[in-house]
Amino acid sequence: MRKPKFGEDDALGALAALAQAQRLRAFRALVVAGPEGQTPGVLAEELGISPSALSFHLKELVHAGLARSEPDGRRLIYRANFAQMDALLAYLTRHCCQGASCEVTPAGRSACAPAV
């Protein structure tokens, strides 16, 4: 069975999960960690937050589909869900510049070029 297309409800869930500073930092740390992921203990130390607070934030990221966890012996490894992150970015930019290719200028503004 095929997974439904990433839609508005998925985007809202992901953006809501990221709309909290510690959760956003945790997600960014998982992205930096790459496919190898990271243990909660190392993440908590790196981010300077308590393990119990981090546990709550990781649970929210997993619920939003932005992270995954899997056991590795007696510990858990958390990884960013890059497919979900890519789907969110694609959703947000799907109709960017009305179908024209977009480039970001040095000033950080979008410069839309006509589609070729």
C-alpha positions in Angstrom: 0.0 0.0 0.0 1.3 3.4 -1.0 1.8 6.2 1.6 -0.4 9.2 0.9 1.2 12.3 -0.5 2.7 14.7 2.0 0.0 17.3 2.5 -1.1 20.2 4.6 -1.8 18.2 7.7 1.7 16.7 7.5 3.3 20.1 7.0 1.3 21.6 10.0 2.4 18.7 12.2 6.1 19.1 11.3 6.1 22.9 11.6 4.3 22.7 14.9 6.9 20.3 16.2 9.7 22.6 15.1 8.1 25.7 16.5 9.9 25.3 19.9 13.5 26.3 20.4 14.8 23.2 22.1 13.0 20.9 19.7 14.4 22.8 16.7 17.9 22.6 18.2 17.4 18.8 18.8 16.2 18.3 15.2 19.2 20.3 13.8 21.6 18.2 16.0 20.1 15.0 14.5 20.5 16.4 11.0 24.1 17.2 11.8 24.6 13.7 13.2 23.6 12.3 9.8 22.5 8.7 9.2 24.5 7.4 12.2 22.2 9.3 14.6 22.8 10.1 18.2 22.0 8.8 21.6 19.8 10.9 23.9 22.6 11.2 26.5 25.0 12.7 24.0 22.2 15.0 22.6 21.2 16.2 26.1 24.8 17.0 26.9 25.4 18.7 23.5 22.3 20.8 23.8 22.6 21.6 27.5 19.2 20.3 28.5 18.0 17.7 30.9 17.5 14.2 29.7 13.8 14.2 30.7 13.2 17.5 28.8 15.0 16.1 25.8 13.0 12.9 25.9 9.8 14.9 25.7 11.1 16.9 22.7 12.4 13.8 20.9 9.0 12.1 21.4 7.3 15.1 19.7 9.8 15.0 16.8 9.1 11.2 16.3 5.3 11.8 16.5 5.6 14.5 13.8 7.6 12.0 11.6 10.8 14.2 11.7 12.8 11.7 13.7 13.0 8.0 14.3 14.4 5.9 17.1 15.7 2.4 17.2 17.2 0.2 19.9 20.9 -0.5 19.7 21.6 -2.9 22.5 20.7 -1.2 25.7 20.4 2.3 24.3 18.3 4.1 21.8 19.6 5.8 18.7 17.7 8.8 17.3 18.0 9.8 13.7 16.5 12.6 11.6 14.0 11.4 9.1 15.5 13.0 6.0 12.7 11.8 3.7 10.2 13.6 5.9 12.4 16.7 6.0 12.7 16.7 2.3 9.0 16.2 1.9 8.3 19.3 4.1 10.8 21.4 2.1 9.2 20.2 -1.2 5.7 21.0 0.1 6.8 24.5 1.1 8.4 25.2 -2.2 6.1 23.3 -4.5 4.7 26.4 -6.2 7.6 28.7 -5.6 7.8 31.6 -8.0 4.8 30.3 -9.9 6.7 27.5 -11.5 9.8 29.5 -12.4 13.2 28.5 -11.1 14.2 30.4 -8.0 17.6 31.5 -7.0 18.6 33.2 -3.7 20.5 36.4 -4.1 23.4 37.3 -1.8 20.9 39.6 0.0 18.9 36.5 0.8 16.0 37.5 -1.4 14.4 35.1 -3.9 15.1 36.1 -7.5 12.6 34.3 -9.8 13.8 33.5 -13.3 11.4 32.6 -16.0 11.1 28.8 -16.6 13.1 27.7 -19.6 
